[in-house]
Amino acid sequence: MKKRICVMALATVMLFFASLVVLDVPTTVEAAEMTYSGTVSEKTTSDVLYLSTSGGTVQIKIDGGTEFSNAKFLLPGNSITANCYVGTDEYWHASKLTGNSSAGKVSVDTANKATVKGRIAKGTSEDLLYLVVDNGTMQIKLDGDTDLSGCRFLIVGKTVSVTCARGSDAYMHAMSISDVGGSTGSSSGSSVGTASGNSVTGTVEKGTTSSILFLETSGGTMQFVLDLATDASECRTLIPGQSVTVTFYRGSDAWNHSSKMVNNTAKAASETTLSGDRTTVTGRVTGETKENTLFLDTDGGTMQIRLDASTNFSRCPVLLVDKKVEVVVSHGSDEYLHAVAINAK
């Protein structure tokens, strides 16, 4: 019995000293780090990156210490890899964002340049900037020589100042883009015209193309140039017989240029919740098409596809009769097929 008590006492003493040794060993707590890869969500703001990954959407804070590596474009759908750490606020913070931004190359007339200030619009990509200014929406090409050192990153809704010039491809090209504060402003410089406030209402005539609008008015048929500065956000269809109001200005080429078009016949359909399934169909636009419904003649028959405010027209600004287009569609909660995006073929 005494022997058993001695053994238990000895074991207790050994356990006590062992615990002292363990407690004496210093412990190191490392900050949690993680790398996420995915695509930029439309919810992304200038402070928080919403990254859609295979495991769900991750919210990652962007702060002054975030390093950008070929990731100036934080635009919906763009692929991004984020190196993250947990901050003292217990949120993920981006230590580095890596992308694959790329752009083309074209000769630009740098001797004649203009500076515009506006808000980046939906549809902007690494190749094309949609900029909402006072007199419409400009489409400005981006290339390898575009100086982006003046802005940390580009995001939909952000206000920026763009110095641009005409390229050999007839497009306006961004020479430099800088961050600015405040509201959108108007363009300046001889290369970019400004709206004079003239407007006229008429009906679209046959012969209208994606670059020239033939409008029958009370004073006769007028022709308007449709170019990169034309705001077609309220007139996505140019179907003969359709009533349209055109705001225009006199360009340096002596032509009337449309700065904005408004469809008086119908408005775009209201937005609805779309399913996650996507299907792509190809066909030709028929004459029954309206601002809120695309009638598409396909090999399997005529499809009716709703057009709403969320439809991406960046690769097909306006719909014309007999124009061949590719449409990404999805079922909406209203039981209709809705156009997610439209591409000219």
C-alpha positions in Angstrom: 0.0 0.0 0.0 2.8 2.4 0.9 4.6 1.5 -2.3 1.5 2.3 -4.3 1.2 5.7 -2.6 4.8 6.5 -3.3 4.4 5.7 -7.0 1.3 7.9 -7.3 3.1 10.8 -5.6 6.1 10.4 -7.9 3.8 10.5 -10.9 2.2 13.6 -9.7 5.5 15.4 -9.2 6.7 14.4 -12.7 3.5 15.6 -14.2 3.8 19.0 -12.4 7.4 19.5 -13.7 6.4 18.4 -17.2 3.6 21.1 -17.2 6.2 23.7 -16.2 8.4 22.7 -19.2 5.4 23.0 -21.6 4.4 26.3 -20.2 7.9 27.6 -20.5 8.0 26.9 -24.3 7.2 30.2 -26.1 4.3 30.0 -28.6 4.2 31.9 -31.9 0.8 32.9 -33.4 1.0 33.6 -37.2 -1.5 35.8 -39.0 -3.8 33.9 -41.2 -3.1 34.2 -44.9 -5.0 32.9 -47.9 -5.0 33.2 -51.7 -8.3 33.3 -53.5 -8.9 33.2 -57.3 -12.2 34.1 -59.0 -14.1 36.7 -60.9 -15.0 40.2 -59.8 -18.7 40.6 -58.8 -20.9 43.5 -59.7 -21.2 44.3 -55.9 -17.5 45.4 -55.9 -16.9 48.9 -54.6 -13.8 51.1 -54.2 -13.3 49.7 -50.7 -14.4 46.1 -50.9 -13.7 43.5 -53.6 -16.5 40.9 -53.9 -14.7 37.9 -55.5 -16.9 35.1 -56.9 -15.0 31.8 -56.3 -15.8 28.2 -56.6 -16.6 28.1 -52.9 -18.8 31.2 -52.9 -18.3 35.0 -52.8 -15.5 36.3 -50.7 -15.4 39.9 -49.4 -11.9 41.4 -49.4 -11.1 44.9 -48.2 -8.9 47.1 -50.4 -6.8 49.6 -48.6 -3.7 51.8 -49.0 -1.3 48.9 -48.7 -2.9 46.8 -51.4 -0.5 46.1 -54.3 -1.9 45.9 -57.8 -0.1 43.6 -60.3 -1.6 43.9 -63.8 -5.0 44.3 -62.0 -6.1 47.9 -62.7 -9.4 46.7 -64.0 -11.7 45.5 -61.2 -14.7 45.1 -63.5 -17.5 42.6 -63.3 -16.4 39.2 -64.8 -12.6 39.9 -64.7 -10.4 37.2 -63.3 -8.4 38.2 -60.2 -6.1 36.4 -57.8 -6.1 37.9 -54.3 -3.4 37.4 -51.7 -5.2 38.1 -48.4 -4.5 38.4 -44.7 -6.8 38.8 -41.7 -6.7 42.4 -40.3 -7.2 43.6 -36.8 -10.8 44.2 -37.7 -11.1 40.4 -38.4 -11.8 41.1 -42.1 -9.9 39.7 -45.1 -7.6 42.4 -46.5 -5.9 42.3 -49.9 -2.1 42.5 -49.7 -1.8 41.9 -53.5 -4.2 41.7 -56.4 -3.1 40.0 -59.6 -4.9 40.1 -62.9 -4.4 39.6 -66.6 -5.4 43.0 -68.0 -4.4 43.4 -71.6 -5.2 45.8 -74.5 -4.5 46.3 -78.1 -2.3 48.7 -80.0 -3.1 51.4 -82.6 -1.6 54.7 -83.9 -3.0 57.7 -82.1 -3.0 61.4 -83.2 -1.5 62.8 -80.0 -1.2 66.3 -81.4 -4.9 66.8 -81.1 -6.1 65.6 -77.7 -9.0 66.4 -75.4 -9.7 65.9 -71.7 -13.1 64.6 -70.5 -14.4 63.9 -67.0 -17.1 61.4 -66.4 -18.3 58.3 -64.6 -17.3 54.7 -65.7 -20.4 52.9 -66.9 -21.4 49.2 -67.0 -20.0 47.4 -70.0 -16.4 48.8 -69.6 -13.7 46.2 -70.3 -9.9 46.2 -70.6 -10.3 47.2 -74.3 -13.2 49.8 -74.1 -14.1 52.4 -71.6 -17.8 53.5 -71.4 -17.7 57.1 -69.9 -20.9 58.9 -68.9 -20.4 62.6 -69.5 -22.9 65.5 -69.4 -24.0 65.1 -73.0 -24.1 61.3 -73.4 -21.9 58.2 -73.1 -18.5 58.1 -74.7 -16.8 54.9 -75.8 -13.1 55.3 -75.5 -10.6 52.6 -76.6 -7.8 51.5 -74.1 -4.5 50.2 -75.4 -1.0 49.3 -74.1 0.1 52.9 -74.1 -2.7 54.2 -71.9 -1.1 55.7 -68.8 -3.0 54.4 -65.8 -0.5 55.7 -63.2 -2.9 58.4 -62.1 -5.5 56.0 -60.9 -5.3 53.1 -58.6 -7.9 51.0 -60.3 -10.9 51.3 -62.6 -14.4 50.3 -61.3 -17.9 50.8 -62.5 -19.4 54.0 -61.0 -16.0 55.7 -60.4 -15.4 59.3 -61.6 -12.2 59.7 -63.7 -10.5 62.3 -65.9 -9.5 60.9 -69.3 -7.1 62.5 -71.8 -7.9 61.1 -75.2 -7.2 61.5 -79.0 -8.4 60.1 -82.3 -6.8 56.8 -83.4 -6.0 55.5 -86.9 -9.1 53.2 -86.4 -11.4 56.3 -86.1 -12.0 55.6 -82.4 -11.1 57.9 -79.5 -8.3 56.4 -77.5 -7.4 57.0 -73.9 -3.9 58.5 -73.5 -4.1 58.7 -69.7 -6.7 58.2 -67.0 -6.6 59.8 -63.6 -8.7 59.6 -60.4 -10.8 62.7 -59.6 -13.5 63.5 -57.1 -17.0 65.1 -57.5 -19.6 64.7 -60.1 -19.2 64.1 -63.8 -18.2 67.0 -66.1 -18.3 68.0 -69.7 -15.7 67.4 -72.4 -13.2 70.0 -73.5 -10.9 70.4 -76.5 -11.4 70.6 -80.3 -11.5 66.8 -80.8 -14.7 66.2 -78.9 -17.9 68.0 -79.8 -20.5 69.1 -77.2 -24.3 69.0 -77.5 -25.8 72.3 -78.5 -29.1 71.4 -77.0 -30.9 71.0 -80.4 -33.4 68.1 -80.6 -35.8 66.8 -83.1 -38.5 64.0 -83.0 -39.3 61.8 -86.0 -39.6 58.3 -87.2 -36.8 55.9 -88.2 -36.6 55.3 -92.0 -35.3 52.4 -94.0 -31.7 52.6 -94.8 -30.7 53.4 -91.2 -27.4 51.7 -90.2 -25.3 51.4 -87.1 -23.4 54.6 -88.2 -26.2 56.7 -89.9 -29.7 57.4 -88.7 -32.3 58.4 -91.3 -35.1 60.3 -89.4 -38.3 61.4 -91.1 -39.3 64.7 -89.5 -41.9 67.4 -90.2 -39.2 69.3 -92.1 -38.1 66.4 -94.2 -35.6 63.5 -93.8 -32.6 64.3 -91.6 -29.4 62.3 -91.3 -27.5 61.9 -88.1 -24.1 60.4 -87.5 -24.0 57.7 -84.8 -20.6 57.5 -83.3 -18.8 56.6 -80.1 -20.2 59.6 -78.2 -23.8 58.7 -79.0 -25.8 57.8 -75.9 -28.1 55.0 -76.9 -29.0 53.8 -73.4 -32.7 54.9 -73.9 -32.9 53.7 -77.5 -31.6 50.2 -78.1 -33.6 49.6 -81.3 -33.8 51.5 -84.6 -36.6 49.9 -86.4 -38.3 51.6 -89.3 -41.5 53.4 -88.2 -40.2 53.8 -84.6 -40.6 57.2 -83.0 -37.3 58.7 -81.8 -36.2 62.0 -80.3 -32.6 62.9 -81.2 -30.4 65.5 -79.4 -27.7 66.5 -81.8 -24.8 68.9 -82.4 -22.9 70.1 -85.5 -19.6 68.3 -85.8 -16.3 69.7 -87.2 -17.0 67.5 -90.3 -20.2 69.6 -91.0 -22.4 66.6 -90.2 -25.1 66.5 -87.5 -24.0 64.1 -84.8 -26.4 62.4 -82.4 -25.3 62.9 -78.8 -28.4 61.1 -77.4 -31.4 59.1 -78.7 -34.6 58.4 -76.9 -37.2 55.8 -78.0 -40.7 57.2 -77.7 -42.4 54.0 -78.8 -41.6 51.8 -75.8 -39.4 51.6 -72.8 -37.1 48.8 -71.7 -38.7 46.0 -69.6 -38.4 46.2 -65.8 -35.5 44.1 -64.3 -36.3 40.7 -62.9 -34.5 38.0 -61.0 -32.7 35.7 -63.5 -31.8 32.0 -63.0 -28.2 30.9 -63.0 -28.6 29.0 -66.3 -27.3 30.7 -69.4 -27.9 29.7 -73.1 -26.5 31.4 -76.2 -28.7 31.7 -79.4 -27.9 33.3 -82.8 -30.3 34.8 -85.2 -31.5 37.9 -87.1 -33.4 40.8 -85.7 -37.0 41.1 -87.1 -39.1 44.1 -87.7 -41.4 43.3 -84.8 -38.6 44.1 -82.4 -39.3 46.8 -79.7 -37.4 48.5 -77.0 -38.5 45.9 -74.5 -38.7 42.8 -76.6 -36.3 41.3 -79.2 -37.9 39.2 -81.9 -35.1 36.9 -83.0 -35.4 34.8 -86.2 -33.4 31.6 -85.5 -33.1 28.2 -87.3 -35.7 26.8 -84.9 -38.2 29.7 -85.3 -38.8 33.2 -84.0 -37.9 33.8 -80.3 -39.2 36.5 -78.1 -36.6 37.8 -75.7 -37.1 40.5 -73.1 -34.7 43.5 -73.1 -34.2 45.3 -69.7 -31.9 47.7 -68.0 -29.5 45.0 -67.0 -29.0 43.8 -70.6 -25.3 44.3 -71.7 -25.3 46.1 -75.0 -21.5 46.9 -74.9 -20.8 44.8 -78.1 -24.0 45.8 -79.9 -25.1 49.4 -79.0 -28.3 49.3 -81.2 -30.5 46.6 -82.8 -31.3 47.0 -86.5 -33.6 45.0 -88.7 -31.9 41.9 -90.3 -28.9 42.5 -88.1 -27.3 39.1 -87.1 -26.7 38.9 -83.4 -25.6 36.4 -80.7 -27.7 36.6 -77.5 -26.9 35.2 -74.1 -30.3 34.4 -72.5 -31.6 33.4 -69.1 -35.1 32.6 -67.7 -36.5 35.3 -65.4 -38.8 35.1 -62.5 -41.5 36.5 -64.8 -41.3 33.3 -66.9 -39.9 35.2 -69.9 -36.5 34.7 -71.5 -34.3 37.7 -70.9 -31.2 38.9 -72.8 -28.2 39.0 -70.5 -25.8 40.2 -73.2 -26.0 40.9 -77.0 -23.1 40.6 -79.4 -23.1 41.8 -83.0 -22.0 39.1 -85.5 
